[in-house]
Amino acid sequence: METALSTISILPSTREEFYNFKRMLKAEILNGTTELLPTLAKLTIAMRSIDDTLKDEEIERAMVYELSKYSNKEDVSINGVKFNLQETGTKYYYKDSGDPVWNDLDKQIAELTEKRKARETFLKAIPYESNVVDADSGLFLTRPPKTSTTKVVVKIR
């Protein structure tokens, strides 16, 4: 009987297998013998399925519990993959500390951030073909240069 885990079991399970699989997958995609968009759809669905599974809170708790059965003073290594328990995502809630200096700085930063956003909107609106004279400095301003990358965006419907 086929299960989700039996399907995953055909994927690489060691570090060496991972690197070989990645190299082979790249070669097969680039050699032109496969339809690229259906392949991208399958890869995206597989990646998101695994990623969402690993981010599931219940599964994370189960994995932490399982690893905690081992000595949490050392890394656990299985098939060349190391596991260890770490505290991650530490957050400090400075606003709740009641520090008036921090609160004042936070307010100033928020005000300056809004001013900068407004200025950026103004600068982006300058036509490419012309300059604008800054009223305060008398300097000629031009539209800021920009860069972008063209990518295929995949959405699972």
N, C-alpha and C positions, 0 to 999 in steps of 0.2 A: 504494500500500500504506500502510495506516495504522500509524503507530508511536506510541510514547509521546510522543516529542518533537513529532511532527506534531499530536498532540492538544493539547499545551501551546501550540503556535504560535498557536492561535486566541485565547489569553488576551492581555491587555494587554502591550505590550512597551516602552512609554514611560511616563514619569511622568504625562503628561497623560492617556494612555489609562487608566492605573491609577485616577486620580481620577474620571474619567468612568465607568469600569466599576463602581467602588465605589458611586458615587451612583446609577447605574442599578439595580444589584443591590439596594440598600436599598429603592429605590422599588418595584421589582417584588415584593419580599418583603412589603412593608407594604401594598401595594394590594389584597391579598386574592385575587389571581387564581392563586395557586399553592398547592399543598398544602405547609404549612410543615415538617412533620416529614420527609417525603422530601427536601425541599430542604436541610434541616439535615443530613441523612445524607450527601447528595452533597457539600455544602460541607465537612463534617468529613473525609470520606474524601479529598477533593482536598487539603485543607490538610495533613493528616497525611502523605499521600503525598509532597507537595512538601517538607514540613518534614523528614521522615525521610531523604529523598534528599539534601537539603542538609547534613544532619548526618552522613552516611556518611563515614567516615574516608578511604576511597579517593577519593571524589569531592572532599572537602575538599583532599586532597593534589594532585589533578589541577587544581583551581581555583587553588590557591596557585602551582603550577608555571606555569600559563598566565599568571597576572597577573605573575609574576616576569619574564616575557619583556619586559614593558613597563618603563619607568623606574619604579623603586620609590621615587623621590624625590617624585613628584607623583601626584595622584589621576588615575585613568584614567576617562574619562567616555564612556559608550556609551548612546545613546538617553535622555539626561538622567539616567542612573543612574551614580553615582560609585563607583569601586572603589579600594581601597588596601590595602596589606599592613600589618597591625598585630600586635603581640604581645598576646595576650589570655589571660585565665585564669591569670595569674601567681599562683603559690602559694609560700608560705614555710613550711618545716617547722621551726618554732621549737623543737619538742621535741628535734630532732636537733642543736641548737646546743650543748647541754650547759650552758646558762645556768641556774644554780640559782635565781636570782630569778624568771625566767620560769616555771620548773617549779613553784615554790612558788605563784605567782599562779594558774597554771593549775589546780592542785589546789584552791586556795581557791574559785575560780570554779565548779569542778565540784561541790564540796560545797554551795555556796550555791545553785546551780541546782537540785540535788536537793531542798534544803530548800524552795525557792520552789515547785517542782512539787507537793510534798506539801501545802504551805499552800494552793495553788490548788485542789487536789483537795478539801481540807476546805471551802474557801469555796464551791465549786460545789455542795457537798452540803447547804448550809444551805437549809431549806425557804423558799419564797417568802413564805409567810404568817407567818413568825415570825423572831425575832432570836435570836442566840446571844450570850452575854456572854463576852468574851475574858477568860480567867483572869488573864493578866498585867496588862492595862491597865484592866480593868473596863468597857471600852467595849462598846456594842452593835454587833454585826457583822450585816450583811445579806448575802444572796446577791448577788454582783456582777452588774450589768446585762450583758446581752449583745445583740449584733446579729447578724443573718445575712442572706444574700441567697438568694433562691430562684432556681435556675438549672436548665436542662435539662442533664443530664450525658449525653454521648454516648460509648458504648463500641463499638468496632469488634470484632465477634466473629470 
